[in-house]
Amino acid sequence: MPNHTEKSLLPLAGMMVGLLVGLVLGVAAIFYLEINSLLDQVCLVGISLLSFQLFGSTLGSAIGKG
């Protein structure tokens, strides 16, 4: 029976990959949508960072448990 108390680095790696993907997509969306307002730009990058970070860490955690 496997020991589930060992820490896996997959959730952390997934989170870091998610942060990078979210940053790239957020900046690309700013240029694609031609957003001029600084507040809108910050909010767009922030929401993409947080959503992809959550997705990446969830995916890494699910893979780490399997």
mmCIF file of the N, C-alpha and C atoms, coordinates in Angstrom:
data_MODEL
# 
_entry.id   MODEL 
# 
loop_
_atom_site.group_PDB 
_atom_site.id 
_atom_site.type_symbol 
_atom_site.label_atom_id 
_atom_site.label_alt_id 
_atom_site.label_comp_id 
_atom_site.label_asym_id 
_atom_site.label_entity_id 
_atom_site.label_seq_id 
_atom_site.pdbx_PDB_ins_code 
_atom_site.Cartn_x 
_atom_site.Cartn_y 
_atom_site.Cartn_z 
_atom_site.occupancy 
_atom_site.B_iso_or_equiv 
_atom_site.pdbx_formal_charge 
_atom_site.auth_seq_id 
_atom_site.auth_comp_id 
_atom_site.auth_asym_id 
_atom_site.auth_atom_id 
_atom_site.pdbx_PDB_model_num 
ATOM 1   N N  . MET A 1 1  ? 0.846  -1.175 0.000   1.00 0.00 ? 1  MET A N  1 
ATOM 2   C CA . MET A 1 1  ? 0.000  0.000  0.000   1.00 0.00 ? 1  MET A CA 1 
ATOM 3   C C  . MET A 1 1  ? 0.895  1.244  0.000   1.00 0.00 ? 1  MET A C  1 
ATOM 4   N N  . PRO A 1 2  ? 0.648  2.196  -0.916  1.00 0.00 ? 2  PRO A N  1 
ATOM 5   C CA . PRO A 1 2  ? 1.526  3.365  -0.995  1.00 0.00 ? 2  PRO A CA 1 
ATOM 6   C C  . PRO A 1 2  ? 1.322  4.320  0.176   1.00 0.00 ? 2  PRO A C  1 
ATOM 7   N N  . ASN A 1 3  ? 2.391  4.990  0.526   1.00 0.00 ? 3  ASN A N  1 
ATOM 8   C CA . ASN A 1 3  ? 2.352  5.968  1.602   1.00 0.00 ? 3  ASN A CA 1 
ATOM 9   C C  . ASN A 1 3  ? 1.920  7.318  1.027   1.00 0.00 ? 3  ASN A C  1 
ATOM 10  N N  . HIS A 1 4  ? 0.788  7.836  1.469   1.00 0.00 ? 4  HIS A N  1 
ATOM 11  C CA . HIS A 1 4  ? 0.260  9.089  0.924   1.00 0.00 ? 4  HIS A CA 1 
ATOM 12  C C  . HIS A 1 4  ? 0.748  10.318 1.689   1.00 0.00 ? 4  HIS A C  1 
ATOM 13  N N  . THR A 1 5  ? 1.669  10.129 2.638   1.00 0.00 ? 5  THR A N  1 
ATOM 14  C CA . THR A 1 5  ? 2.186  11.275 3.375   1.00 0.00 ? 5  THR A CA 1 
ATOM 15  C C  . THR A 1 5  ? 3.389  11.904 2.680   1.00 0.00 ? 5  THR A C  1 
ATOM 16  N N  . GLU A 1 6  ? 3.922  11.263 1.652   1.00 0.00 ? 6  GLU A N  1 
ATOM 17  C CA . GLU A 1 6  ? 5.058  11.826 0.926   1.00 0.00 ? 6  GLU A CA 1 
ATOM 18  C C  . GLU A 1 6  ? 4.591  13.013 0.088   1.00 0.00 ? 6  GLU A C  1 
ATOM 19  N N  . LYS A 1 7  ? 5.418  14.031 0.044   1.00 0.00 ? 7  LYS A N  1 
ATOM 20  C CA . LYS A 1 7  ? 5.083  15.230 -0.719  1.00 0.00 ? 7  LYS A CA 1 
ATOM 21  C C  . LYS A 1 7  ? 5.490  15.043 -2.175  1.00 0.00 ? 7  LYS A C  1 
ATOM 22  N N  . SER A 1 8  ? 4.618  15.443 -3.070  1.00 0.00 ? 8  SER A N  1 
ATOM 23  C CA . SER A 1 8  ? 4.892  15.370 -4.500  1.00 0.00 ? 8  SER A CA 1 
ATOM 24  C C  . SER A 1 8  ? 5.148  16.779 -5.026  1.00 0.00 ? 8  SER A C  1 
ATOM 25  N N  . LEU A 1 9  ? 6.057  16.892 -5.972  1.00 0.00 ? 9  LEU A N  1 
ATOM 26  C CA . LEU A 1 9  ? 6.357  18.195 -6.558  1.00 0.00 ? 9  LEU A CA 1 
ATOM 27  C C  . LEU A 1 9  ? 5.467  18.513 -7.753  1.00 0.00 ? 9  LEU A C  1 
ATOM 28  N N  . LEU A 1 10 ? 4.616  17.587 -8.157  1.00 0.00 ? 10 LEU A N  1 
ATOM 29  C CA . LEU A 1 10 ? 3.777  17.832 -9.326  1.00 0.00 ? 10 LEU A CA 1 
ATOM 30  C C  . LEU A 1 10 ? 2.789  18.986 -9.145  1.00 0.00 ? 10 LEU A C  1 
ATOM 31  N N  . PRO A 1 11 ? 2.129  19.151 -7.995  1.00 0.00 ? 11 PRO A N  1 
ATOM 32  C CA . PRO A 1 11 ? 1.252  20.325 -7.861  1.00 0.00 ? 11 PRO A CA 1 
ATOM 33  C C  . PRO A 1 11 ? 2.018  21.646 -7.961  1.00 0.00 ? 11 PRO A C  1 
ATOM 34  N N  . LEU A 1 12 ? 3.226  21.683 -7.399  1.00 0.00 ? 12 LEU A N  1 
ATOM 35  C CA . LEU A 1 12 ? 4.032  22.900 -7.484  1.00 0.00 ? 12 LEU A CA 1 
ATOM 36  C C  . LEU A 1 12 ? 4.482  23.157 -8.916  1.00 0.00 ? 12 LEU A C  1 
ATOM 37  N N  . ALA A 1 13 ? 4.894  22.104 -9.603  1.00 0.00 ? 13 ALA A N  1 
ATOM 38  C CA . ALA A 1 13 ? 5.304  22.254 -11.006 1.00 0.00 ? 13 ALA A CA 1 
ATOM 39  C C  . ALA A 1 13 ? 4.116  22.676 -11.866 1.00 0.00 ? 13 ALA A C  1 
ATOM 40  N N  . GLY A 1 14 ? 2.951  22.093 -11.615 1.00 0.00 ? 14 GLY A N  1 
ATOM 41  C CA . GLY A 1 14 ? 1.745  22.474 -12.353 1.00 0.00 ? 14 GLY A CA 1 
ATOM 42  C C  . GLY A 1 14 ? 1.367  23.919 -12.109 1.00 0.00 ? 14 GLY A C  1 
ATOM 43  N N  . MET A 1 15 ? 1.544  24.365 -10.864 1.00 0.00 ? 15 MET A N  1 
ATOM 44  C CA . MET A 1 15 ? 1.241  25.754 -10.539 1.00 0.00 ? 15 MET A CA 1 
ATOM 45  C C  . MET A 1 15 ? 2.180  26.706 -11.284 1.00 0.00 ? 15 MET A C  1 
ATOM 46  N N  . MET A 1 16 ? 3.466  26.371 -11.324 1.00 0.00 ? 16 MET A N  1 
ATOM 47  C CA . MET A 1 16 ? 4.431  27.240 -12.001 1.00 0.00 ? 16 MET A CA 1 
ATOM 48  C C  . MET A 1 16 ? 4.181  27.274 -13.509 1.00 0.00 ? 16 MET A C  1 
ATOM 49  N N  . VAL A 1 17 ? 3.872  26.123 -14.093 1.00 0.00 ? 17 VAL A N  1 
ATOM 50  C CA . VAL A 1 17 ? 3.547  26.090 -15.523 1.00 0.00 ? 17 VAL A CA 1 
ATOM 51  C C  . VAL A 1 17 ? 2.274  26.890 -15.783 1.00 0.00 ? 17 VAL A C  1 
ATOM 52  N N  . GLY A 1 18 ? 1.288  26.744 -14.892 1.00 0.00 ? 18 GLY A N  1 
ATOM 53  C CA . GLY A 1 18 ? 0.049  27.511 -15.023 1.00 0.00 ? 18 GLY A CA 1 
ATOM 54  C C  . GLY A 1 18 ? 0.277  29.007 -14.925 1.00 0.00 ? 18 GLY A C  1 
ATOM 55  N N  . LEU A 1 19 ? 1.179  29.428 -14.031 1.00 0.00 ? 19 LEU A N  1 
ATOM 56  C CA . LEU A 1 19 ? 1.501  30.852 -13.924 1.00 0.00 ? 19 LEU A CA 1 
ATOM 57  C C  . LEU A 1 19 ? 2.114  31.378 -15.212 1.00 0.00 ? 19 LEU A C  1 
ATOM 58  N N  . LEU A 1 20 ? 3.037  30.618 -15.777 1.00 0.00 ? 20 LEU A N  1 
ATOM 59  C CA . LEU A 1 20 ? 3.678  31.060 -17.017 1.00 0.00 ? 20 LEU A CA 1 
ATOM 60  C C  . LEU A 1 20 ? 2.689  31.112 -18.174 1.00 0.00 ? 20 LEU A C  1 
ATOM 61  N N  . VAL A 1 21 ? 1.846  30.086 -18.281 1.00 0.00 ? 21 VAL A N  1 
ATOM 62  C CA . VAL A 1 21 ? 0.849  30.063 -19.356 1.00 0.00 ? 21 VAL A CA 1 
ATOM 63  C C  . VAL A 1 21 ? -0.149 31.207 -19.174 1.00 0.00 ? 21 VAL A C  1 
ATOM 64  N N  . GLY A 1 22 ? -0.592 31.434 -17.947 1.00 0.00 ? 22 GLY A N  1 
ATOM 65  C CA . GLY A 1 22 ? -1.523 32.528 -17.680 1.00 0.00 ? 22 GLY A CA 1 
ATOM 66  C C  . GLY A 1 22 ? -0.934 33.886 -17.986 1.00 0.00 ? 22 GLY A C  1 
ATOM 67  N N  . LEU A 1 23 ? 0.339  34.075 -17.657 1.00 0.00 ? 23 LEU A N  1 
ATOM 68  C CA . LEU A 1 23 ? 0.997  35.343 -17.959 1.00 0.00 ? 23 LEU A CA 1 
ATOM 69  C C  . LEU A 1 23 ? 1.098  35.571 -19.462 1.00 0.00 ? 23 LEU A C  1 
ATOM 70  N N  . VAL A 1 24 ? 1.516  34.544 -20.182 1.00 0.00 ? 24 VAL A N  1 
ATOM 71  C CA . VAL A 1 24 ? 1.657  34.671 -21.637 1.00 0.00 ? 24 VAL A CA 1 
ATOM 72  C C  . VAL A 1 24 ? 0.303  34.930 -22.293 1.00 0.00 ? 24 VAL A C  1 
ATOM 73  N N  . LEU A 1 25 ? -0.715 34.167 -21.895 1.00 0.00 ? 25 LEU A N  1 
ATOM 74  C CA . LEU A 1 25 ? -2.038 34.363 -22.495 1.00 0.00 ? 25 LEU A CA 1 
ATOM 75  C C  . LEU A 1 25 ? -2.652 35.707 -22.103 1.00 0.00 ? 25 LEU A C  1 
ATOM 76  N N  . GLY A 1 26 ? -2.422 36.155 -20.877 1.00 0.00 ? 26 GLY A N  1 
ATOM 77  C CA . GLY A 1 26 ? -2.942 37.449 -20.456 1.00 0.00 ? 26 GLY A CA 1 
ATOM 78  C C  . GLY A 1 26 ? -2.333 38.605 -21.237 1.00 0.00 ? 26 GLY A C  1 
ATOM 79  N N  . VAL A 1 27 ? -1.016 38.566 -21.422 1.00 0.00 ? 27 VAL A N  1 
ATOM 80  C CA . VAL A 1 27 ? -0.352 39.625 -22.190 1.00 0.00 ? 27 VAL A CA 1 
ATOM 81  C C  . VAL A 1 27 ? -0.759 39.555 -23.659 1.00 0.00 ? 27 VAL A C  1 
ATOM 82  N N  . ALA A 1 28 ? -0.880 38.341 -24.200 1.00 0.00 ? 28 ALA A N  1 
ATOM 83  C CA . ALA A 1 28 ? -1.315 38.197 -25.591 1.00 0.00 ? 28 ALA A CA 1 
ATOM 84  C C  . ALA A 1 28 ? -2.737 38.719 -25.776 1.00 0.00 ? 28 ALA A C  1 
ATOM 85  N N  . ALA A 1 29 ? -3.603 38.489 -24.783 1.00 0.00 ? 29 ALA A N  1 
ATOM 86  C CA . ALA A 1 29 ? -4.982 38.974 -24.872 1.00 0.00 ? 29 ALA A CA 1 
ATOM 87  C C  . ALA A 1 29 ? -5.036 40.499 -24.837 1.00 0.00 ? 29 ALA A C  1 
ATOM 88  N N  . ILE A 1 30 ? -4.137 41.117 -24.079 1.00 0.00 ? 30 ILE A N  1 
ATOM 89  C CA . ILE A 1 30 ? -4.093 42.586 -24.038 1.00 0.00 ? 30 ILE A CA 1 
ATOM 90  C C  . ILE A 1 30 ? -3.801 43.146 -25.423 1.00 0.00 ? 30 ILE A C  1 
ATOM 91  N N  . PHE A 1 31 ? -2.821 42.566 -26.102 1.00 0.00 ? 31 PHE A N  1 
ATOM 92  C CA . PHE A 1 31 ? -2.474 43.066 -27.434 1.00 0.00 ? 31 PHE A CA 1 
ATOM 93  C C  . PHE A 1 31 ? -3.528 42.688 -28.469 1.00 0.00 ? 31 PHE A C  1 
ATOM 94  N N  . TYR A 1 32 ? -4.112 41.482 -28.342 1.00 0.00 ? 32 TYR A N  1 
ATOM 95  C CA . TYR A 1 32 ? -5.115 41.042 -29.313 1.00 0.00 ? 32 TYR A CA 1 
ATOM 96  C C  . TYR A 1 32 ? -6.394 41.871 -29.200 1.00 0.00 ? 32 TYR A C  1 
ATOM 97  N N  . LEU A 1 33 ? -6.822 42.126 -27.978 1.00 0.00 ? 33 LEU A N  1 
ATOM 98  C CA . LEU A 1 33 ? -8.060 42.880 -27.760 1.00 0.00 ? 33 LEU A CA 1 
ATOM 99  C C  . LEU A 1 33 ? -7.840 44.388 -27.763 1.00 0.00 ? 33 LEU A C  1 
ATOM 100 N N  . GLU A 1 34 ? -6.598 44.828 -27.853 1.00 0.00 ? 34 GLU A N  1 
ATOM 101 C CA . GLU A 1 34 ? -6.231 46.253 -27.880 1.00 0.00 ? 34 GLU A CA 1 
ATOM 102 C C  . GLU A 1 34 ? -6.825 47.015 -26.695 1.00 0.00 ? 34 GLU A C  1 
ATOM 103 N N  . ILE A 1 35 ? -6.522 46.547 -25.497 1.00 0.00 ? 35 ILE A N  1 
ATOM 104 C CA . ILE A 1 35 ? -7.022 47.177 -24.275 1.00 0.00 ? 35 ILE A CA 1 
ATOM 105 C C  . ILE A 1 35 ? -6.083 48.314 -23.889 1.00 0.00 ? 35 ILE A C  1 
ATOM 106 N N  . ASN A 1 36 ? -6.630 49.501 -23.684 1.00 0.00 ? 36 ASN A N  1 
ATOM 107 C CA . ASN A 1 36 ? -5.823 50.682 -23.393 1.00 0.00 ? 36 ASN A CA 1 
ATOM 108 C C  . ASN A 1 36 ? -5.783 51.040 -21.913 1.00 0.00 ? 36 ASN A C  1 
ATOM 109 N N  . SER A 1 37 ? -6.826 50.734 -21.187 1.00 0.00 ? 37 SER A N  1 
ATOM 110 C CA . SER A 1 37 ? -6.899 51.108 -19.780 1.00 0.00 ? 37 SER A CA 1 
ATOM 111 C C  . SER A 1 37 ? -5.948 50.240 -18.948 1.00 0.00 ? 37 SER A C  1 
ATOM 112 N N  . LEU A 1 38 ? -5.138 50.879 -18.108 1.00 0.00 ? 38 LEU A N  1 
ATOM 113 C CA . LEU A 1 38 ? -4.176 50.155 -17.283 1.00 0.00 ? 38 LEU A CA 1 
ATOM 114 C C  . LEU A 1 38 ? -4.877 49.225 -16.294 1.00 0.00 ? 38 LEU A C  1 
ATOM 115 N N  . LEU A 1 39 ? -5.980 49.671 -15.709 1.00 0.00 ? 39 LEU A N  1 
ATOM 116 C CA . LEU A 1 39 ? -6.711 48.838 -14.762 1.00 0.00 ? 39 LEU A CA 1 
ATOM 117 C C  . LEU A 1 39 ? -7.268 47.592 -15.453 1.00 0.00 ? 39 LEU A C  1 
ATOM 118 N N  . ASP A 1 40 ? -7.803 47.754 -16.652 1.00 0.00 ? 40 ASP A N  1 
ATOM 119 C CA . ASP A 1 40 ? -8.307 46.603 -17.398 1.00 0.00 ? 40 ASP A CA 1 
ATOM 120 C C  . ASP A 1 40 ? -7.186 45.634 -17.746 1.00 0.00 ? 40 ASP A C  1 
ATOM 121 N N  . GLN A 1 41 ? -6.013 46.154 -18.078 1.00 0.00 ? 41 GLN A N  1 
ATOM 122 C CA . GLN A 1 41 ? -4.877 45.295 -18.399 1.00 0.00 ? 41 GLN A CA 1 
ATOM 123 C C  . GLN A 1 41 ? -4.438 44.485 -17.183 1.00 0.00 ? 41 GLN A C  1 
ATOM 124 N N  . VAL A 1 42 ? -4.341 45.147 -16.037 1.00 0.00 ? 42 VAL A N  1 
ATOM 125 C CA . VAL A 1 42 ? -3.934 44.462 -14.808 1.00 0.00 ? 42 VAL A CA 1 
ATOM 126 C C  . VAL A 1 42 ? -4.958 43.401 -14.424 1.00 0.00 ? 42 VAL A C  1 
ATOM 127 N N  . CYS A 1 43 ? -6.237 43.725 -14.537 1.00 0.00 ? 43 CYS A N  1 
ATOM 128 C CA . CYS A 1 43 ? -7.285 42.766 -14.192 1.00 0.00 ? 43 CYS A CA 1 
ATOM 129 C C  . CYS A 1 43 ? -7.277 41.567 -15.131 1.00 0.00 ? 43 CYS A C  1 
ATOM 130 N N  . LEU A 1 44 ? -7.054 41.791 -16.412 1.00 0.00 ? 44 LEU A N  1 
ATOM 131 C CA . LEU A 1 44 ? -7.026 40.697 -17.377 1.00 0.00 ? 44 LEU A CA 1 
ATOM 132 C C  . LEU A 1 44 ? -5.858 39.760 -17.122 1.00 0.00 ? 44 LEU A C  1 
ATOM 133 N N  . VAL A 1 45 ? -4.684 40.315 -16.875 1.00 0.00 ? 45 VAL A N  1 
ATOM 134 C CA . VAL A 1 45 ? -3.521 39.473 -16.579 1.00 0.00 ? 45 VAL A CA 1 
ATOM 135 C C  . VAL A 1 45 ? -3.721 38.755 -15.245 1.00 0.00 ? 45 VAL A C  1 
ATOM 136 N N  . GLY A 1 46 ? -4.254 39.441 -14.256 1.00 0.00 ? 46 GLY A N  1 
ATOM 137 C CA . GLY A 1 46 ? -4.481 38.825 -12.948 1.00 0.00 ? 46 GLY A CA 1 
ATOM 138 C C  . GLY A 1 46 ? -5.453 37.667 -12.998 1.00 0.00 ? 46 GLY A C  1 
ATOM 139 N N  . ILE A 1 47 ? -6.567 37.838 -13.702 1.00 0.00 ? 47 ILE A N  1 
ATOM 140 C CA . ILE A 1 47 ? -7.551 36.753 -13.759 1.00 0.00 ? 47 ILE A CA 1 
ATOM 141 C C  . ILE A 1 47 ? -7.020 35.568 -14.543 1.00 0.00 ? 47 ILE A C  1 
ATOM 142 N N  . SER A 1 48 ? -6.236 35.815 -15.582 1.00 0.00 ? 48 SER A N  1 
ATOM 143 C CA . SER A 1 48 ? -5.677 34.691 -16.333 1.00 0.00 ? 48 SER A CA 1 
ATOM 144 C C  . SER A 1 48 ? -4.597 33.988 -15.514 1.00 0.00 ? 48 SER A C  1 
ATOM 145 N N  . LEU A 1 49 ? -3.795 34.744 -14.760 1.00 0.00 ? 49 LEU A N  1 
ATOM 146 C CA . LEU A 1 49 ? -2.790 34.122 -13.893 1.00 0.00 ? 49 LEU A CA 1 
ATOM 147 C C  . LEU A 1 49 ? -3.441 33.220 -12.853 1.00 0.00 ? 49 LEU A C  1 
ATOM 148 N N  . LEU A 1 50 ? -4.446 33.735 -12.172 1.00 0.00 ? 50 LEU A N  1 
ATOM 149 C CA . LEU A 1 50 ? -5.077 32.967 -11.104 1.00 0.00 ? 50 LEU A CA 1 
ATOM 150 C C  . LEU A 1 50 ? -5.808 31.738 -11.623 1.00 0.00 ? 50 LEU A C  1 
ATOM 151 N N  . SER A 1 51 ? -6.515 31.878 -12.739 1.00 0.00 ? 51 SER A N  1 
ATOM 152 C CA . SER A 1 51 ? -7.274 30.737 -13.244 1.00 0.00 ? 51 SER A CA 1 
ATOM 153 C C  . SER A 1 51 ? -6.350 29.642 -13.763 1.00 0.00 ? 51 SER A C  1 
ATOM 154 N N  . PHE A 1 52 ? -5.286 30.009 -14.472 1.00 0.00 ? 52 PHE A N  1 
ATOM 155 C CA . PHE A 1 52 ? -4.380 28.985 -14.970 1.00 0.00 ? 52 PHE A CA 1 
ATOM 156 C C  . PHE A 1 52 ? -3.508 28.402 -13.863 1.00 0.00 ? 52 PHE A C  1 
ATOM 157 N N  . GLN A 1 53 ? -3.212 29.175 -12.820 1.00 0.00 ? 53 GLN A N  1 
ATOM 158 C CA . GLN A 1 53 ? -2.484 28.638 -11.677 1.00 0.00 ? 53 GLN A CA 1 
ATOM 159 C C  . GLN A 1 53 ? -3.333 27.578 -10.980 1.00 0.00 ? 53 GLN A C  1 
ATOM 160 N N  . LEU A 1 54 ? -4.606 27.863 -10.777 1.00 0.00 ? 54 LEU A N  1 
ATOM 161 C CA . LEU A 1 54 ? -5.505 26.900 -10.155 1.00 0.00 ? 54 LEU A CA 1 
ATOM 162 C C  . LEU A 1 54 ? -5.645 25.652 -11.013 1.00 0.00 ? 54 LEU A C  1 
ATOM 163 N N  . PHE A 1 55 ? -5.807 25.837 -12.321 1.00 0.00 ? 55 PHE A N  1 
ATOM 164 C CA . PHE A 1 55 ? -5.929 24.696 -13.225 1.00 0.00 ? 55 PHE A CA 1 
ATOM 165 C C  . PHE A 1 55 ? -4.662 23.848 -13.213 1.00 0.00 ? 55 PHE A C  1 
ATOM 166 N N  . GLY A 1 56 ? -3.498 24.492 -13.251 1.00 0.00 ? 56 GLY A N  1 
ATOM 167 C CA . GLY A 1 56 ? -2.237 23.759 -13.268 1.00 0.00 ? 56 GLY A CA 1 
ATOM 168 C C  . GLY A 1 56 ? -1.985 22.994 -11.987 1.00 0.00 ? 56 GLY A C  1 
ATOM 169 N N  . SER A 1 57 ? -2.259 23.601 -10.848 1.00 0.00 ? 57 SER A N  1 
ATOM 170 C CA . SER A 1 57 ? -2.032 22.900 -9.585  1.00 0.00 ? 57 SER A CA 1 
ATOM 171 C C  . SER A 1 57 ? -3.040 21.775 -9.382  1.00 0.00 ? 57 SER A C  1 
ATOM 172 N N  . THR A 1 58 ? -4.263 21.952 -9.837  1.00 0.00 ? 58 THR A N  1 
ATOM 173 C CA . THR A 1 58 ? -5.256 20.881 -9.753  1.00 0.00 ? 58 THR A CA 1 
ATOM 174 C C  . THR A 1 58 ? -4.869 19.713 -10.639 1.00 0.00 ? 58 THR A C  1 
ATOM 175 N N  . LEU A 1 59 ? -4.425 20.008 -11.844 1.00 0.00 ? 59 LEU A N  1 
ATOM 176 C CA . LEU A 1 59 ? -3.995 18.958 -12.760 1.00 0.00 ? 59 LEU A CA 1 
ATOM 177 C C  . LEU A 1 59 ? -2.765 18.234 -12.218 1.00 0.00 ? 59 LEU A C  1 
ATOM 178 N N  . GLY A 1 60 ? -1.797 18.978 -11.691 1.00 0.00 ? 60 GLY A N  1 
ATOM 179 C CA . GLY A 1 60 ? -0.607 18.357 -11.112 1.00 0.00 ? 60 GLY A CA 1 
ATOM 180 C C  . GLY A 1 60 ? -0.938 17.503 -9.903  1.00 0.00 ? 60 GLY A C  1 
ATOM 181 N N  . SER A 1 61 ? -1.872 17.944 -9.089  1.00 0.00 ? 61 SER A N  1 
ATOM 182 C CA . SER A 1 61 ? -2.283 17.167 -7.925  1.00 0.00 ? 61 SER A CA 1 
ATOM 183 C C  . SER A 1 61 ? -2.986 15.881 -8.333  1.00 0.00 ? 61 SER A C  1 
ATOM 184 N N  . ALA A 1 62 ? -3.824 15.967 -9.347  1.00 0.00 ? 62 ALA A N  1 
ATOM 185 C CA . ALA A 1 62 ? -4.529 14.770 -9.820  1.00 0.00 ? 62 ALA A CA 1 
ATOM 186 C C  . ALA A 1 62 ? -3.553 13.763 -10.421 1.00 0.00 ? 62 ALA A C  1 
ATOM 187 N N  . ILE A 1 63 ? -2.563 14.249 -11.155 1.00 0.00 ? 63 ILE A N  1 
ATOM 188 C CA . ILE A 1 63 ? -1.567 13.343 -11.734 1.00 0.00 ? 63 ILE A CA 1 
ATOM 189 C C  . ILE A 1 63 ? -0.685 12.762 -10.633 1.00 0.00 ? 63 ILE A C  1 
ATOM 190 N N  . GLY A 1 64 ? -0.365 13.569 -9.629  1.00 0.00 ? 64 GLY A N  1 
ATOM 191 C CA . GLY A 1 64 ? 0.477  13.101 -8.533  1.00 0.00 ? 64 GLY A CA 1 
ATOM 192 C C  . GLY A 1 64 ? -0.174 12.017 -7.693  1.00 0.00 ? 64 GLY A C  1 
ATOM 193 N N  . LYS A 1 65 ? -1.493 12.039 -7.575  1.00 0.00 ? 65 LYS A N  1 
ATOM 194 C CA . LYS A 1 65 ? -2.193 11.015 -6.801  1.00 0.00 ? 65 LYS A CA 1 
ATOM 195 C C  . LYS A 1 65 ? -2.293 9.692  -7.541  1.00 0.00 ? 65 LYS A C  1 
ATOM 196 N N  . GLY A 1 66 ? -2.245 9.753  -8.883  1.00 0.00 ? 66 GLY A N  1 
ATOM 197 C CA . GLY A 1 66 ? -2.438 8.550  -9.693  1.00 0.00 ? 66 GLY A CA 1 
ATOM 198 C C  . GLY A 1 66 ? -1.298 7.641  -9.778  1.00 0.00 ? 66 GLY A C  1 
# 
